[in-house]
Amino acid sequence: MSHQTVPLTALLEGQTAKVQLLRVQGSMRRRLQDLGVIQGTPIQCLQRSPAGDPVAYRIRGTTIALRQRDCQDILVEANF
């Protein structure tokens, strides 16, 4: 398996990765950090909605739903 830095949107259901970088600014960045989306934190893709948006993720023991457009600027290190 190799490690790759990819957008959070690339994770498949059940896959876990570590947060590497937030390319989000302003209030959305602050909101994500408050939810625990910070460098080095594991995040798991739990389930995609039938339409594909939003997606449920588990982070620090909590399940959160994020829209795809917000996830594309969260870079994670995943094993593929």
N, C-alpha and C positions, 0 to 999 in steps of 0.2 A: 504494500500500500504506500502511496505517496501522499504527502501533505500538499495541499493547494490552498491559496488564498482566493476565495470566491465570494460573491455577494450572498447574503443570507437566503435570497430567493432560490439559490441553487441546491439547497438541502432537500433531500427526499424525506418522506415521512419516516420517522424512526431514527433518522440520522442525527448525530450530535457533533457539534463543532465548538471551537473556542473563538470568542470575539477578538478580533485583531484591531479593527479601526472603525471609527464612526466618521463618515464623511458628511454627516448631517450638521446643520448649524441652527442657532437660535432656540426657540422654545421646544421644537421637536427633539433636539439634541438633549436638552435638559430633561424632558419627559422620559426619553429612553434611558438616560443615566439614572433617573429616579427609580425606574423599573428594574435596574440592575444590569443593564446592557453596557458593561464596561470591559475594557481590555482584559483578556485572560479568563473571562467567565464562560463556563460551558453553557451552550444553548441547544435545545433539541427541538426539531420539527416534529410536532405531534400529529397534526391533521390539517389538511386543506379543505376548505369549504367546497361543496359541489361545483360552484362556479370558479373555484381557484383563488378567490380573494374574499375575505382575509384568510390568513393562515394562523393556526394556533401553535404557539411555542412554549416550551417549559424553560424557565430560567429562575435559578435560585429557589426552586420548589414551588413556584407560582406559574400558572398558565396565563399567557397573555395572547391576545389576537392582534396581529399587525397587518396592515395593508401592504401589498406588493410594492407600491411606489415608495413606501417608507423603508422597506427591507433592502432595496437595491443599493442603498448607501451605507449598509452595515456590512463590513467585510469580516469574514470568518475564516479560520483555518480548519479545513475538513480533510478527512481521510477518504480517498477514492481508490 
